[in-house]
Amino acid sequence: MNNTQVLNLHQESLKLKDYFSPKIVSEVNDQYVKIAKIKGEDIPWHNHENEDELFYIIDGNLLMEIENQPSFTMNTGDLFVVPKGINHRVSATEDCLIMLIETKSTKHTGDVITSITKSIDNQKY
């Protein structure tokens, strides 16, 4: 990760091997900028108690589910911030490429641990 060079997120996405496995591509102050491929429904309901989470759709469509609210589809170019403490999960029927901006302390699936949960160390290239 080098913050002094231009990154092409589509080129960076070619390095992604697994779905639901975010990779850190840059950082801004105390925030990580991550990209991830989404396909399927493997993310559990979870929240981030102390951190907001920004989702930006680089390519594709993402189903965003927020507890006790109607679900909605995000499309290429859409941005949404999940406020801290709000239960949510995402899924996609086809390949979807997303960018996440999260505080460096944000746990991948909050306090919910599943087979897809990645530590911060596992999110580094």
KEKE-3310 file (N, C-alpha, C; in steps of 0.2 Angstrom, whole numbers, plus 5000, padded with zeros to 4 digits):
npx = (5004:5003:5002:5006:5004:4994:4980:4971:4955:4949:4959:4966:4956:4957:4966:4959:4954:4944:4927:4918:4929:4937:4950:4963:4967:4971:4974:4967:4970:4963:4956:4953:4954:4945:4943:4931:4925:4908:4897:4883:4876:4884:4887:4885:4871:4876:4884:4893:4898:4904:4908:4904:4901:4906:4899:4902:4897:4907:4905:4892:4878:4871:4863:4856:4853:4845:4842:4825:4820:4815:4823:4835:4842:4858:4866:4879:4889:4882:4882:4882:4880:4881:4876:4884:4882:4870:4862:4865:4867:4874:4872:4873:4867:4874:4892:4899:4907:4914:4918:4924:4925:4932:4934:4950:4949:4938:4929:4928:4916:4909:4905:4902:4907:4911:4914:4919:4924:4937:4952:4960:4974:4972:4966:4975:4986)
npy = (4994:5010:5027:5037:5036:5034:5024:5012:5006:4996:4989:4985:4977:4965:4958:4952:4938:4930:4931:4942:4946:4958:4970:4980:4995:5008:5022:5035:5046:5041:5030:5016:5012:5001:4987:4975:4960:4955:4942:4931:4926:4927:4935:4938:4944:4959:4972:4987:4993:5005:5012:5020:5015:5016:5012:5010:5008:5001:4993:4985:4977:4978:4971:4979:4976:4982:4981:4980:4989:4992:4983:4987:4990:4994:5002:5003:5016:5021:5027:5024:5026:5016:5019:5019:5005:5000:4985:4976:4968:4962:4957:4949:4944:4943:4946:4959:4974:4983:4997:5001:5012:5013:5015:5012:5003:4995:4980:4966:4958:4964:4959:4947:4931:4922:4909:4917:4928:4941:4945:4961:4960:4950:4957:4964:4967)
npz = (5000:4995:4998:4990:4976:4961:4961:4953:4955:4948:4942:4954:4959:4952:4959:4969:4977:4984:4988:4999:5006:5011:5005:5010:5002:5003:5014:5024:5036:5050:5044:5034:5017:5008:4996:4990:4983:4981:4981:4983:4998:5011:5021:5038:5049:5057:5067:5069:5083:5087:5075:5060:5043:5027:5011:4994:4978:4966:4954:4948:4957:4974:4987:5001:5017:5031:5048:5053:5043:5026:5014:5001:4985:4979:4967:4953:4957:4967:4985:5002:5019:5033:5049:5065:5076:5070:5064:5050:5034:5018:5001:4985:4969:4957:4952:4962:4964:4977:4987:5003:5016:5031:5049:5056:5067:5064:5065:5054:5053:5063:5080:5077:5073:5059:5047:5036:5041:5042:5049:5053:5049:5039:5029:5023:5008)
capx = (5000:5007:4998:5009:5003:4987:4977:4965:4952:4947:4965:4967:4951:4960:4970:4955:4954:4939:4921:4917:4936:4940:4957:4965:4971:4974:4972:4966:4970:4962:4952:4956:4950:4945:4939:4929:4920:4903:4892:4880:4873:4888:4888:4879:4869:4881:4884:4899:4896:4907:4910:4900:4904:4904:4899:4902:4897:4911:4902:4887:4872:4872:4857:4858:4848:4845:4837:4818:4819:4815:4830:4836:4847:4862:4869:4885:4890:4879:4885:4878:4884:4878:4878:4887:4877:4864:4862:4865:4870:4874:4872:4873:4866:4880:4898:4898:4914:4913:4924:4922:4929:4930:4939:4955:4947:4932:4930:4925:4909:4908:4907:4899:4913:4909:4920:4921:4927:4944:4955:4963:4980:4970:4964:4981:4989)
capy = (5000:5016:5032:5042:5034:5034:5018:5011:5001:4990:4985:4982:4972:4959:4954:4949:4931:4928:4935:4944:4946:4965:4971:4987:4998:5014:5024:5042:5048:5034:5026:5012:5012:4994:4985:4969:4957:4952:4937:4927:4929:4924:4940:4938:4951:4962:4979:4990:4997:5012:5015:5021:5011:5018:5008:5014:5003:5002:4990:4979:4979:4976:4971:4981:4975:4986:4978:4984:4994:4989:4982:4991:4989:4999:5001:5006:5024:5023:5027:5023:5025:5012:5022:5014:5001:4997:4979:4976:4963:4964:4951:4951:4938:4943:4949:4966:4976:4988:5001:5002:5016:5011:5017:5006:4998:4992:4973:4964:4957:4966:4954:4940:4928:4916:4906:4922:4934:4942:4950:4967:4957:4946:4962:4968:4963)
capz = (5000:4994:4997:4985:4969:4959:4961:4949:4958:4944:4942:4961:4960:4949:4964:4974:4976:4987:4989:5006:5009:5009:5005:5011:4996:5005:5021:5025:5043:5054:5040:5029:5011:5006:4991:4991:4979:4984:4977:4987:5005:5016:5027:5043:5052:5061:5067:5071:5089:5088:5069:5054:5038:5020:5005:4988:4973:4960:4949:4950:4962:4980:4991:5007:5022:5037:5052:5054:5038:5020:5010:4995:4980:4978:4960:4952:4958:4974:4991:5008:5026:5038:5055:5070:5080:5066:5061:5043:5030:5011:4997:4978:4965:4953:4955:4964:4967:4982:4991:5010:5020:5038:5054:5057:5072:5062:5064:5047:5054:5070:5085:5075:5070:5055:5043:5031:5045:5041:5054:5049:5046:5033:5024:5020:5003)
cpx = (5004:5003:5000:5008:4996:4985:4971:4961:4950:4953:4967:4962:4953:4964:4966:4953:4947:4933:4921:4924:4939:4947:4959:4969:4974:4972:4972:4965:4969:4957:4956:4951:4951:4941:4937:4925:4914:4899:4890:4878:4877:4889:4883:4877:4874:4880:4891:4897:4898:4909:4905:4904:4901:4904:4898:4902:4901:4908:4898:4881:4873:4865:4859:4852:4849:4840:4831:4817:4818:4822:4829:4842:4851:4865:4875:4885:4886:4883:4880:4882:4879:4880:4880:4881:4871:4866:4861:4868:4870:4874:4872:4872:4871:4886:4896:4905:4912:4919:4920:4927:4927:4936:4944:4953:4941:4933:4926:4917:4907:4910:4905:4905:4910:4915:4923:4925:4934:4946:4958:4970:4978:4968:4969:4984:4995)
cpy = (5006:5022:5038:5041:5034:5026:5017:5005:4995:4986:4981:4976:4965:4955:4951:4942:4928:4933:4936:4944:4953:4965:4978:4990:5004:5016:5032:5043:5041:5030:5022:5012:5005:4993:4978:4966:4954:4948:4932:4930:4926:4929:4939:4944:4953:4969:4981:4995:5004:5015:5015:5017:5013:5013:5012:5008:5005:4999:4985:4982:4975:4976:4973:4980:4978:4983:4983:4989:4990:4988:4986:4989:4995:4997:5005:5014:5026:5023:5027:5022:5022:5016:5016:5011:4999:4990:4979:4970:4965:4957:4954:4944:4938:4946:4957:4968:4983:4991:5002:5007:5015:5014:5011:5001:4994:4984:4971:4963:4958:4961:4947:4937:4922:4914:4911:4928:4934:4947:4956:4964:4954:4951:4965:4963:4960)
cpz = (5000:4993:4993:4978:4968:4959:4957:4952:4954:4943:4949:4962:4957:4954:4969:4972:4978:4988:4997:5009:5007:5010:5006:5005:4998:5012:5021:5033:5047:5051:5035:5023:5008:5000:4992:4985:4983:4979:4982:4993:5011:5022:5032:5045:5057:5062:5069:5077:5089:5081:5064:5048:5031:5015:4999:4982:4967:4954:4951:4954:4968:4984:4998:5012:5028:5042:5053:5049:5031:5017:5004:4991:4979:4971:4959:4953:4964:4980:4996:5014:5030:5045:5060:5074:5076:5063:5054:5040:5023:5007:4990:4974:4960:4956:4956:4967:4971:4985:4998:5012:5028:5043:5055:5062:5070:5061:5058:5048:5061:5075:5083:5071:5066:5051:5038:5035:5044:5046:5049:5045:5039:5028:5021:5014:5005)
residu = (MET:ASN:ASN:THR:GLN:VAL:LEU:ASN:LEU:HIS:GLN:GLU:SER:LEU:LYS:LEU:LYS:ASP:TYR:PHE:SER:PRO:LYS:ILE:VAL:SER:GLU:VAL:ASN:ASP:GLN:TYR:VAL:LYS:ILE:ALA:LYS:ILE:LYS:GLY:GLU:ASP:ILE:PRO:TRP:HIS:ASN:HIS:GLU:ASN:GLU:ASP:GLU:LEU:PHE:TYR:ILE:ILE:ASP:GLY:ASN:LEU:LEU:MET:GLU:ILE:GLU:ASN:GLN:PRO:SER:PHE:THR:MET:ASN:THR:GLY:ASP:LEU:PHE:VAL:VAL:PRO:LYS:GLY:ILE:ASN:HIS:ARG:VAL:SER:ALA:THR:GLU:ASP:CYS:LEU:ILE:MET:LEU:ILE:GLU:THR:LYS:SER:THR:LYS:HIS:THR:GLY:ASP:VAL:ILE:THR:SER:ILE:THR:LYS:SER:ILE:ASP:ASN:GLN:LYS:TYR)
# end
